[in-house]
Amino acid sequence: MAVETATELAIFFETDDFAVDATFTPVGGTASTVKGIFDKEYLEMESGGSVAFAINQPRFVCATSDVSTAAEGDAIVISETDYKIVVVQEDGTGPTTLVLEEQ
C-alpha cells in the first residue's frame, strides 16, 4: 500500500517517537538534515561450515523524498557516528532503507 501523502509519511518519522535527525551528504553535494528510524540489527551469517556468527547491519529508514539522490558511497551522520551508504533500497511506497557501513 502506497503512502497517500507526504504528511502521512512525515508523521511516521517524527522525532518525538522513534525517529532521529541525521545529516545526509551526497558525494559532491550539500549536507541536509533528514529524519528517519535508525536500527543496528544483528544478522546471523554462516561461515561456509557449521559455525554461524552475527554481524551488525546498521540501517536508516527515511522518506524517499528526503534522499531521492542517495547512492552508494554517499555519507550520513547519525548520533555523531559517520556512515557510508552501501545499498539504497527504495520500495516505491514512500520510504527508503539505506544500508550503512560505519566509517
C-alpha positions as CSV (number, residue, x, y, z in Angstrom):
1,M,0.0,0.0,0.0
2,A,1.5,3.3,-1.0
3,V,1.6,6.2,1.4
4,E,-1.2,8.7,0.5
5,T,0.5,12.0,1.3
6,A,3.9,13.4,2.4
7,T,2.1,14.5,5.6
8,E,1.2,10.9,6.5
9,L,4.8,9.8,5.9
10,A,6.2,12.7,8.0
11,I,4.1,11.5,11.0
12,F,5.9,8.2,10.8
13,F,9.3,9.9,11.1
14,E,8.6,12.3,13.9
15,T,11.5,12.6,16.3
16,D,9.1,12.6,19.3
17,D,8.7,8.9,18.9
18,F,11.3,6.6,17.3
19,A,12.9,8.7,14.6
20,V,16.2,10.6,14.9
21,D,17.8,13.5,13.0
22,A,20.6,12.6,10.6
23,T,22.9,14.6,8.3
24,F,22.8,13.2,4.7
25,T,25.5,14.4,2.3
26,P,25.6,13.1,-1.3
27,V,29.1,12.8,-2.8
28,G,30.0,16.3,-4.1
29,G,26.7,17.7,-2.7
30,T,25.4,19.8,0.1
31,A,24.5,18.3,3.5
32,S,20.9,18.3,4.6
33,T,19.1,17.1,7.8
34,V,16.8,14.2,7.3
35,K,14.5,12.3,9.8
36,G,14.4,8.6,10.0
37,I,14.5,5.4,12.0
38,F,17.9,4.0,12.8
39,D,18.4,0.4,13.5
40,K,21.6,-1.7,14.1
41,E,20.1,-5.1,13.6
42,Y,22.3,-8.2,14.1
43,L,22.2,-10.7,11.3
44,E,23.3,-14.3,11.6
45,M,25.7,-15.3,8.9
46,E,27.1,-18.7,8.0
47,S,30.8,-19.1,7.5
48,G,30.6,-21.9,5.0
49,G,30.9,-24.5,7.7
50,S,28.8,-25.4,10.7
51,V,29.8,-22.3,12.6
52,A,27.5,-19.3,12.4
53,F,28.3,-15.8,13.5
54,A,26.4,-12.5,13.9
55,I,27.3,-9.2,12.2
56,N,25.9,-5.7,12.9
57,Q,24.0,-4.3,9.9
58,P,23.0,-0.6,10.5
59,R,20.1,0.7,8.5
60,F,18.3,4.0,8.3
61,V,14.7,4.2,7.0
62,C,13.5,7.6,5.9
63,A,11.3,9.4,3.4
64,T,12.4,8.7,-0.2
65,S,11.8,12.4,-1.0
66,D,14.5,13.3,1.6
67,V,17.1,11.1,0.0
68,S,15.9,10.9,-3.7
69,T,19.5,11.4,-4.9
70,A,21.0,8.8,-2.5
71,A,23.6,6.5,-4.0
72,E,26.3,4.1,-2.8
73,G,29.2,6.0,-1.3
74,D,27.2,8.9,0.0
75,A,27.6,9.8,3.6
76,I,25.2,10.1,6.6
77,V,25.9,11.0,10.2
78,I,23.7,9.6,12.9
79,S,24.2,10.3,16.6
80,E,27.7,11.6,15.8
81,T,28.8,8.4,14.0
82,D,29.8,8.6,10.4
83,Y,28.4,6.0,8.0
84,K,28.8,5.3,4.3
85,I,25.7,4.2,2.3
86,V,26.4,0.8,0.8
87,V,22.9,0.0,-0.5
88,V,19.8,2.1,-1.3
89,Q,16.5,0.2,-1.1
90,E,13.6,2.1,-2.4
91,D,10.4,0.1,-2.4
92,G,8.1,2.6,-4.2
93,T,5.7,3.2,-1.3
94,G,7.4,6.3,0.1
95,P,10.1,5.2,2.5
96,T,13.7,4.2,1.5
97,T,16.0,2.0,3.5
98,L,19.7,3.0,3.5
99,V,22.0,0.1,4.4
100,L,25.1,1.6,6.1
101,E,28.7,0.8,6.9
102,E,30.3,2.5,9.9
103,Q,33.3,4.6,9.0
